[in-house]
Amino acid sequence: MNTKELLLSVLMSGPATGYDIKKVLENEVSEVVDVTISNIYPALNELASEGLVSCERVEQENRPNKKVYAITDAGREVCLHALMTSPARHRLRSEFMFILSFAPYLPKSRVAELIEQRLAEIDETEETLQAMAKGEGAGSKPLLPGQKFCVGLGRALIEAERSYIRQNSHWLLASERDAEPRLELAAH
């Protein structure tokens, strides 16, 4: 999905300010899809000019005015069309896995550090997903059935990752050579 379609999908849950949308994209959506956050406001303006979102300026006392965006019926149709026609690719992208693919060239201490850091990240993600499942955290709205499914799937995936790391990382640390990295860097 492109940025505009992602913005429409966020607005399917209800009206929001640009700031609120940005937070949802940063804290929730970016965990599951690649998001370019820098062009949110120009994209919202384009959506408004195309009649896919409405924009209401709300005056605030002692604070700058804010704009609240809401999806229109036409925007809802465009969003649903994108959801119906976009390929549902599932990619596994991980700097952790990439770096660990070079474990034979790394000192055991670095490999152990990477494993411990990843396990800590998994614990943090699990806490976040548990809070979401309970309806706590950002927004504190009850989850829709699809969201509940995705939170549950996320929890299952990270639990499987945690289990795999705990059961199998020992052989990464058991190599006979442990010293300096063996990759030669080109002289400049």
C-alpha positions in Angstrom: 0.0 0.0 0.0 1.2 3.5 -0.7 1.4 6.3 1.9 -2.0 7.8 1.0 -3.7 4.4 1.3 -2.0 3.8 4.7 -3.3 7.2 5.9 -6.8 6.3 4.8 -6.6 3.0 6.6 -5.6 4.8 9.8 -8.6 7.1 9.4 -10.9 4.1 9.0 -10.8 3.9 12.8 -12.1 7.5 13.2 -11.1 11.2 12.9 -7.6 12.1 13.9 -5.1 15.0 13.8 -2.0 14.7 11.7 -0.1 14.2 15.0 -2.3 11.4 16.0 -2.0 9.7 12.6 1.8 10.1 12.8 1.9 8.4 16.2 -0.2 5.5 15.0 2.1 5.1 12.0 5.2 5.3 14.1 4.0 3.1 17.0 1.7 0.6 15.4 1.8 0.5 11.6 5.6 0.7 11.2 5.9 -2.5 13.2 4.2 -4.4 10.4 4.8 -2.4 7.2 7.4 0.1 5.9 6.1 3.6 6.4 7.6 6.9 5.1 6.5 9.3 7.8 8.1 12.5 6.4 5.4 13.1 3.8 2.3 12.7 5.9 1.1 16.3 5.8 1.5 16.7 2.0 -0.3 13.4 1.5 -3.1 14.5 3.8 -3.5 17.7 1.8 -3.6 15.7 -1.4 -6.3 13.4 0.0 -8.3 16.4 1.1 -8.0 18.0 -2.3 -9.1 14.7 -3.9 -12.2 14.6 -1.6 -11.0 11.4 0.1 -10.7 13.0 3.5 -12.3 16.1 5.1 -10.4 18.5 7.2 -11.8 20.5 10.1 -9.8 23.3 11.7 -10.3 23.2 15.5 -9.4 26.3 17.5 -7.7 25.8 20.8 -7.1 28.2 23.7 -3.4 29.0 24.4 -2.3 26.5 21.7 -2.1 26.5 18.0 -5.2 25.5 16.0 -5.2 21.9 14.9 -6.7 20.1 11.9 -8.8 17.0 12.4 -9.0 14.7 9.4 -11.8 12.3 8.7 -12.3 9.8 5.9 -15.1 10.5 3.5 -17.3 7.9 1.8 -15.1 8.2 -1.3 -12.0 7.7 0.8 -13.5 4.7 2.5 -14.2 3.2 -1.0 -10.6 3.9 -2.1 -9.2 2.4 1.1 -11.3 -0.8 0.8 -10.4 -1.1 -2.8 -6.7 -0.9 -1.9 -7.2 -3.5 0.9 -9.0 -5.8 -1.6 -6.4 -5.5 -4.4 -3.1 -5.0 -2.7 -0.9 -8.1 -2.6 -0.6 -9.3 1.0 3.1 -10.0 0.9 4.8 -11.2 4.1 8.5 -10.3 4.3 11.0 -11.1 6.9 13.5 -8.2 7.3 15.9 -8.3 10.1 19.2 -6.7 10.7 19.6 -9.0 13.6 19.4 -12.1 11.3 21.7 -10.4 8.7 24.4 -9.7 11.3 24.1 -13.1 12.9 24.6 -14.7 9.4 28.2 -13.6 9.9 28.5 -15.1 13.4 31.5 -17.2 12.4 33.5 -14.0 11.8 32.4 -12.3 15.0 33.7 -12.7 18.5 31.4 -14.8 20.8 30.9 -11.8 23.0 29.3 -9.8 20.1 27.1 -12.8 19.2 26.0 -13.2 22.8 25.4 -9.4 23.0 23.2 -9.5 19.9 21.2 -12.5 21.2 20.6 -10.8 24.6 19.5 -7.5 22.9 17.1 -9.4 20.7 15.6 -11.3 23.6 15.1 -8.0 25.5 13.4 -6.5 22.4 11.1 -9.5 22.2 10.2 -9.0 25.9 9.3 -5.4 25.2 7.3 -6.3 22.1 5.4 -8.9 24.1 4.5 -6.3 26.8 3.3 -4.0 24.1 1.2 -6.7 22.5 -0.2 -7.8 25.8 -1.3 -4.2 26.5 -2.9 -3.9 23.1 -4.8 -7.2 23.6 -6.1 -5.8 26.9 -7.1 -2.5 25.2 -4.4 -0.5 27.0 -1.9 1.9 25.6 -2.1 4.4 22.8 -5.8 5.3 22.1 -7.1 2.6 24.4 -9.8 1.6 21.9 -11.2 -1.9 21.9 -9.6 -4.0 19.2 -11.5 -5.0 16.1 -11.6 -8.7 15.3 -8.9 -8.3 12.6 -6.7 -6.4 15.0 -7.2 -9.0 17.7 -6.1 -11.7 15.2 -3.0 -9.7 14.2 -2.0 -9.1 17.8 -2.4 -12.8 18.6 -0.4 -13.7 15.5 2.3 -11.2 16.5 2.5 -12.8 19.9 2.7 -16.3 18.5 5.5 -15.2 16.1 7.6 -13.5 18.7 7.1 -16.4 21.1 8.3 -18.8 18.4 11.3 -16.6 17.8 12.1 -16.4 21.5 11.8 -20.2 21.9 14.0 -20.8 18.8 16.7 -18.4 20.0 16.8 -20.0 23.5 16.9 -23.5 22.2 19.4 -23.0 19.4 21.7 -20.0 20.1 24.1 -22.2 22.0 25.6 -23.6 18.9 26.4 -20.1 17.6 28.4 -19.6 20.8 30.0 -23.1 20.8 32.4 -22.6 17.8 36.0 -23.4 18.4 37.2 -20.1 17.1 36.4 -17.1 19.0 38.7 -14.3 18.3 38.9 -11.5 16.0 36.5 -11.0 13.1 37.9 -12.7 10.0 36.5 -10.4 7.3 39.2 -8.3 5.6 38.2 -4.7 5.0 39.5 -3.2 1.7 42.3 -0.7 2.3 41.3 2.9 1.3 
